[in-house]
């Protein structure tokens, strides 16, 4: 599978890896990346260990940047702002996402999809990391999104995704600059946190692009403890769903109003 990228020079594949204190896990992740990638970008989340030094030693050709605020969402936005490839794969640094599956995501995009969404619960996917409580919560939130946004997702809160560069503007991610963050007590903007996976998933559906799910096996974190907190982050995801639903209605209302105005102008022009 490693030769896939080398034989398809027209597809410049970028990998974005958000990392915070992942010095022990990064060697396993970086060594497993397929050959022939266009670029690998690690976005450091203000690590206090030697994450940056380890990354540079294991993969000297990797681009390493600092995120501008805090949270996984801001890290991904910074990485997407810096990428130069034709398509991008989002990969966690803790070893839970298997780099060996990257060719499957790239193949889905090359076959015509705009967005390839990883799923642990369909198409041969599985998880060695998720708890029963988190699985139940994910299922409930997933059903809610499918109901509100007329989607058919099987896995909502999974960040192993890939998409073409032309999809990025439709996601309308928070700006990477620090402007506006000072107004928030946490120094974060909406979309900077773990809600980013839900936000991307919902906005991709809203963009009416071609989305396919790719079966993925989530491995257990190799070292350390996850920064994810089931209940607080579950509430944050629920808030994201509600917020995006309201946002969707506002957009629909604006579109309807714009069409009505346009039709009135056309009628006036004919009279």
Secondary structure, DSSP 8 states (H G I E B T S, - for coil): -THHHHH-TT--EEEEEEESS-HHHHHHHHHTS-TT-SEEEEEE---SSSHHHHHHHH-TT-EEEE-SSSSHHHHHHHHHHH--SSEEEE--SSS-S-GGGHHHHHHHHHTT-SEEEEESSSTT-EESS--HHHHHHHHHHHHHHHHHHT---S-SS---EEEEGGGHHHH----SSSTTGGGSTTS--TTSSTTHHHHHHHHHHHTT--EEEEE-EE---SSS--S--HHHHHHHHHHHHHHHHHHHHHHHHHHHHHHHHHHHHHHHHH-
